[in-house]
Amino acid sequence: MASSSATLAGSVAASNLLRSSTGGFIGLPLRSLGSAG
């Protein structure tokens, strides 16, 4: 469980970085939605 949780957190962080670098203002609402979910 801990390892899958860490993997999920890592993938979410990576996707957030990709969104912020590619989208910027588009990635911000997506990031807040992802953290809320």
N, CA, C and O atoms as a Maestro MAE file, in Angstrom:
{
 s_m_m2io_version
 :::
 2.0.0
}

f_m_ct {
 s_m_title
 :::
 protein
 m_atom[148] {
  # First column is atom index #
  i_m_mmod_type
  r_m_x_coord
  r_m_y_coord
  r_m_z_coord
  i_m_residue_number
  s_m_chain_name
  s_m_pdb_residue_name
  s_m_pdb_atom_name
  i_m_atomic_number
  :::
  1 25 0.830 -1.204 0.000 1 A "MET " " N  " 7
  2 3 0.000 0.000 0.000 1 A "MET " " CA " 6
  3 2 0.870 1.262 0.000 1 A "MET " " C  " 6
  4 15 0.618 2.196 -0.760 1 A "MET " " O  " 8
  5 25 1.871 1.278 0.840 2 A "ALA " " N  " 7
  6 3 2.718 2.461 0.925 2 A "ALA " " CA " 6
  7 2 3.437 2.708 -0.395 2 A "ALA " " C  " 6
  8 15 3.581 3.853 -0.824 2 A "ALA " " O  " 8
  9 25 3.888 1.635 -1.037 3 A "SER " " N  " 7
  10 3 4.620 1.799 -2.290 3 A "SER " " CA " 6
  11 2 3.697 2.292 -3.400 3 A "SER " " C  " 6
  12 15 4.085 3.147 -4.196 3 A "SER " " O  " 8
  13 25 2.482 1.758 -3.456 4 A "SER " " N  " 7
  14 3 1.544 2.209 -4.490 4 A "SER " " CA " 6
  15 2 1.144 3.658 -4.239 4 A "SER " " C  " 6
  16 15 0.942 4.426 -5.180 4 A "SER " " O  " 8
  17 25 1.033 4.027 -2.967 5 A "SER " " N  " 7
  18 3 0.693 5.405 -2.626 5 A "SER " " CA " 6
  19 2 1.817 6.342 -3.050 5 A "SER " " C  " 6
  20 15 1.559 7.430 -3.564 5 A "SER " " O  " 8
  21 25 3.058 5.926 -2.837 6 A "ALA " " N  " 7
  22 3 4.203 6.747 -3.224 6 A "ALA " " CA " 6
  23 2 4.282 6.853 -4.741 6 A "ALA " " C  " 6
  24 15 4.606 7.913 -5.276 6 A "ALA " " O  " 8
  25 25 3.988 5.754 -5.435 7 A "THR " " N  " 7
  26 3 4.008 5.777 -6.898 7 A "THR " " CA " 6
  27 2 2.936 6.710 -7.431 7 A "THR " " C  " 6
  28 15 3.174 7.466 -8.373 7 A "THR " " O  " 8
  29 25 1.756 6.658 -6.828 8 A "LEU " " N  " 7
  30 3 0.667 7.536 -7.246 8 A "LEU " " CA " 6
  31 2 1.042 8.993 -7.016 8 A "LEU " " C  " 6
  32 15 0.804 9.838 -7.879 8 A "LEU " " O  " 8
  33 25 1.622 9.291 -5.872 9 A "ALA " " N  " 7
  34 3 2.028 10.658 -5.568 9 A "ALA " " CA " 6
  35 2 3.094 11.126 -6.556 9 A "ALA " " C  " 6
  36 15 3.082 12.279 -6.986 9 A "ALA " " O  " 8
  37 25 4.012 10.233 -6.913 10 A "GLY " " N  " 7
  38 3 5.072 10.580 -7.858 10 A "GLY " " CA " 6
  39 2 4.513 10.880 -9.237 10 A "GLY " " C  " 6
  40 15 4.939 11.836 -9.885 10 A "GLY " " O  " 8
  41 25 3.555 10.067 -9.694 11 A "SER " " N  " 7
  42 3 2.972 10.286 -11.020 11 A "SER " " CA " 6
  43 2 2.154 11.570 -11.039 11 A "SER " " C  " 6
  44 15 2.150 12.293 -12.035 11 A "SER " " O  " 8
  45 25 1.461 11.854 -9.937 12 A "VAL " " N  " 7
  46 3 0.681 13.088 -9.846 12 A "VAL " " CA " 6
  47 2 1.611 14.294 -9.871 12 A "VAL " " C  " 6
  48 15 1.325 15.287 -10.541 12 A "VAL " " O  " 8
  49 25 2.726 14.213 -9.144 13 A "ALA " " N  " 7
  50 3 3.681 15.314 -9.124 13 A "ALA " " CA " 6
  51 2 4.283 15.524 -10.508 13 A "ALA " " C  " 6
  52 15 4.464 16.661 -10.945 13 A "ALA " " O  " 8
  53 25 4.598 14.418 -11.205 14 A "ALA " " N  " 7
  54 3 5.172 14.515 -12.544 14 A "ALA " " CA " 6
  55 2 4.182 15.141 -13.516 14 A "ALA " " C  " 6
  56 15 4.558 15.987 -14.327 14 A "ALA " " O  " 8
  57 25 2.924 14.731 -13.440 15 A "SER " " N  " 7
  58 3 1.913 15.290 -14.342 15 A "SER " " CA " 6
  59 2 1.670 16.764 -14.024 15 A "SER " " C  " 6
  60 15 1.408 17.561 -14.925 15 A "SER " " O  " 8
  61 25 1.756 17.123 -12.746 16 A "ASN " " N  " 7
  62 3 1.599 18.526 -12.361 16 A "ASN " " CA " 6
  63 2 2.734 19.364 -12.943 16 A "ASN " " C  " 6
  64 15 2.500 20.474 -13.421 16 A "ASN " " O  " 8
  65 25 3.968 18.840 -12.907 17 A "LEU " " N  " 7
  66 3 5.105 19.555 -13.476 17 A "LEU " " CA " 6
  67 2 4.936 19.712 -14.978 17 A "LEU " " C  " 6
  68 15 5.218 20.774 -15.532 17 A "LEU " " O  " 8
  69 25 4.475 18.652 -15.639 18 A "LEU " " N  " 7
  70 3 4.259 18.717 -17.082 18 A "LEU " " CA " 6
  71 2 3.176 19.734 -17.416 18 A "LEU " " C  " 6
  72 15 3.311 20.501 -18.370 18 A "LEU " " O  " 8
  73 25 2.112 19.742 -16.638 19 A "ARG " " N  " 7
  74 3 1.016 20.670 -16.898 19 A "ARG " " CA " 6
  75 2 1.471 22.109 -16.702 19 A "ARG " " C  " 6
  76 15 1.136 22.983 -17.502 19 A "ARG " " O  " 8
  77 25 2.234 22.358 -15.641 20 A "SER " " N  " 7
  78 3 2.666 23.717 -15.356 20 A "SER " " CA " 6
  79 2 3.663 24.202 -16.411 20 A "SER " " C  " 6
  80 15 3.660 25.378 -16.774 20 A "SER " " O  " 8
  81 25 4.518 23.294 -16.905 21 A "SER " " N  " 7
  82 3 5.513 23.697 -17.891 21 A "SER " " CA " 6
  83 2 4.888 23.875 -19.264 21 A "SER " " C  " 6
  84 15 5.324 24.731 -20.034 21 A "SER " " O  " 8
  85 25 3.863 23.073 -19.586 22 A "THR " " N  " 7
  86 3 3.245 23.155 -20.910 22 A "THR " " CA " 6
  87 2 2.053 24.103 -20.919 22 A "THR " " C  " 6
  88 15 1.866 24.854 -21.877 22 A "THR " " O  " 8
  89 25 1.250 24.076 -19.865 23 A "GLY " " N  " 7
  90 3 0.016 24.855 -19.840 23 A "GLY " " CA " 6
  91 2 0.133 26.171 -19.097 23 A "GLY " " C  " 6
  92 15 -0.357 27.193 -19.578 23 A "GLY " " O  " 8
  93 25 0.771 26.169 -17.933 24 A "GLY " " N  " 7
  94 3 0.857 27.381 -17.136 24 A "GLY " " CA " 6
  95 2 -0.488 27.715 -16.511 24 A "GLY " " C  " 6
  96 15 -0.889 27.107 -15.519 24 A "GLY " " O  " 8
  97 25 -1.183 28.685 -17.099 25 A "PHE " " N  " 7
  98 3 -2.487 29.078 -16.544 25 A "PHE " " CA " 6
  99 2 -3.518 27.974 -16.720 25 A "PHE " " C  " 6
  100 15 -4.503 27.929 -15.983 25 A "PHE " " O  " 8
  101 25 -3.310 27.086 -17.679 26 A "ILE " " N  " 7
  102 3 -4.218 25.947 -17.861 26 A "ILE " " CA " 6
  103 2 -3.921 24.876 -16.808 26 A "ILE " " C  " 6
  104 15 -4.836 24.197 -16.343 26 A "ILE " " O  " 8
  105 25 -2.660 24.724 -16.434 27 A "GLY " " N  " 7
  106 3 -2.271 23.692 -15.482 27 A "GLY " " CA " 6
  107 2 -2.687 24.010 -14.050 27 A "GLY " " C  " 6
  108 15 -2.841 23.102 -13.233 27 A "GLY " " O  " 8
  109 25 -2.870 25.296 -13.740 28 A "LEU " " N  " 7
  110 3 -3.226 25.668 -12.369 28 A "LEU " " CA " 6
  111 2 -4.574 25.106 -11.939 28 A "LEU " " C  " 6
  112 15 -4.635 24.465 -10.889 28 A "LEU " " O  " 8
  113 25 -5.660 25.307 -12.684 29 A "PRO " " N  " 7
  114 3 -6.942 24.717 -12.278 29 A "PRO " " CA " 6
  115 2 -6.904 23.201 -12.294 29 A "PRO " " C  " 6
  116 15 -7.547 22.561 -11.463 29 A "PRO " " O  " 8
  117 25 -6.157 22.608 -13.232 30 A "LEU " " N  " 7
  118 3 -6.038 21.155 -13.283 30 A "LEU " " CA " 6
  119 2 -5.336 20.646 -12.036 30 A "LEU " " C  " 6
  120 15 -5.703 19.603 -11.494 30 A "LEU " " O  " 8
  121 25 -4.323 21.383 -11.578 31 A "ARG " " N  " 7
  122 3 -3.581 20.968 -10.385 31 A "ARG " " CA " 6
  123 2 -4.472 21.038 -9.150 31 A "ARG " " C  " 6
  124 15 -4.443 20.140 -8.308 31 A "ARG " " O  " 8
  125 25 -5.261 22.102 -9.042 32 A "SER " " N  " 7
  126 3 -6.146 22.236 -7.880 32 A "SER " " CA " 6
  127 2 -7.224 21.163 -7.912 32 A "SER " " C  " 6
  128 15 -7.617 20.647 -6.865 32 A "SER " " O  " 8
  129 25 -7.707 20.821 -9.110 33 A "LEU " " N  " 7
  130 3 -8.697 19.752 -9.230 33 A "LEU " " CA " 6
  131 2 -8.079 18.418 -8.839 33 A "LEU " " C  " 6
  132 15 -8.726 17.605 -8.179 33 A "LEU " " O  " 8
  133 25 -6.823 18.185 -9.243 34 A "GLY " " N  " 7
  134 3 -6.161 16.929 -8.927 34 A "GLY " " CA " 6
  135 2 -5.929 16.779 -7.433 34 A "GLY " " C  " 6
  136 15 -6.099 15.690 -6.885 34 A "GLY " " O  " 8
  137 25 -5.544 17.861 -6.769 35 A "SER " " N  " 7
  138 3 -5.307 17.786 -5.324 35 A "SER " " CA " 6
  139 2 -6.628 17.651 -4.572 35 A "SER " " C  " 6
  140 15 -6.676 17.029 -3.511 35 A "SER " " O  " 8
  141 25 -7.704 18.233 -5.117 36 A "ALA " " N  " 7
  142 3 -9.009 18.122 -4.470 36 A "ALA " " CA " 6
  143 2 -9.546 16.705 -4.616 36 A "ALA " " C  " 6
  144 15 -10.225 16.195 -3.725 36 A "ALA " " O  " 8
  145 25 -9.239 16.071 -5.749 37 A "GLY " " N  " 7
  146 3 -9.695 14.699 -5.972 37 A "GLY " " CA " 6
  147 2 -8.798 13.764 -5.231 37 A "GLY " " C  " 6
  148 15 -8.997 12.550 -5.278 37 A "GLY " " O  " 8
  :::
 }
 m_bond[147] {
  # First column is bond index #
  i_m_from
  i_m_to
  i_m_order
  :::
  1 1 2 1
  2 2 3 1
  3 3 4 2
  4 3 5 1
  5 5 6 1
  6 6 7 1
  7 7 8 2
  8 7 9 1
  9 9 10 1
  10 10 11 1
  11 11 12 2
  12 11 13 1
  13 13 14 1
  14 14 15 1
  15 15 16 2
  16 15 17 1
  17 17 18 1
  18 18 19 1
  19 19 20 2
  20 19 21 1
  21 21 22 1
  22 22 23 1
  23 23 24 2
  24 23 25 1
  25 25 26 1
  26 26 27 1
  27 27 28 2
  28 27 29 1
  29 29 30 1
  30 30 31 1
  31 31 32 2
  32 31 33 1
  33 33 34 1
  34 34 35 1
  35 35 36 2
  36 35 37 1
  37 37 38 1
  38 38 39 1
  39 39 40 2
  40 39 41 1
  41 41 42 1
  42 42 43 1
  43 43 44 2
  44 43 45 1
  45 45 46 1
  46 46 47 1
  47 47 48 2
  48 47 49 1
  49 49 50 1
  50 50 51 1
  51 51 52 2
  52 51 53 1
  53 53 54 1
  54 54 55 1
  55 55 56 2
  56 55 57 1
  57 57 58 1
  58 58 59 1
  59 59 60 2
  60 59 61 1
  61 61 62 1
  62 62 63 1
  63 63 64 2
  64 63 65 1
  65 65 66 1
  66 66 67 1
  67 67 68 2
  68 67 69 1
  69 69 70 1
  70 70 71 1
  71 71 72 2
  72 71 73 1
  73 73 74 1
  74 74 75 1
  75 75 76 2
  76 75 77 1
  77 77 78 1
  78 78 79 1
  79 79 80 2
  80 79 81 1
  81 81 82 1
  82 82 83 1
  83 83 84 2
  84 83 85 1
  85 85 86 1
  86 86 87 1
  87 87 88 2
  88 87 89 1
  89 89 90 1
  90 90 91 1
  91 91 92 2
  92 91 93 1
  93 93 94 1
  94 94 95 1
  95 95 96 2
  96 95 97 1
  97 97 98 1
  98 98 99 1
  99 99 100 2
  100 99 101 1
  101 101 102 1
  102 102 103 1
  103 103 104 2
  104 103 105 1
  105 105 106 1
  106 106 107 1
  107 107 108 2
  108 107 109 1
  109 109 110 1
  110 110 111 1
  111 111 112 2
  112 111 113 1
  113 113 114 1
  114 114 115 1
  115 115 116 2
  116 115 117 1
  117 117 118 1
  118 118 119 1
  119 119 120 2
  120 119 121 1
  121 121 122 1
  122 122 123 1
  123 123 124 2
  124 123 125 1
  125 125 126 1
  126 126 127 1
  127 127 128 2
  128 127 129 1
  129 129 130 1
  130 130 131 1
  131 131 132 2
  132 131 133 1
  133 133 134 1
  134 134 135 1
  135 135 136 2
  136 135 137 1
  137 137 138 1
  138 138 139 1
  139 139 140 2
  140 139 141 1
  141 141 142 1
  142 142 143 1
  143 143 144 2
  144 143 145 1
  145 145 146 1
  146 146 147 1
  147 147 148 2
  :::
 }
}
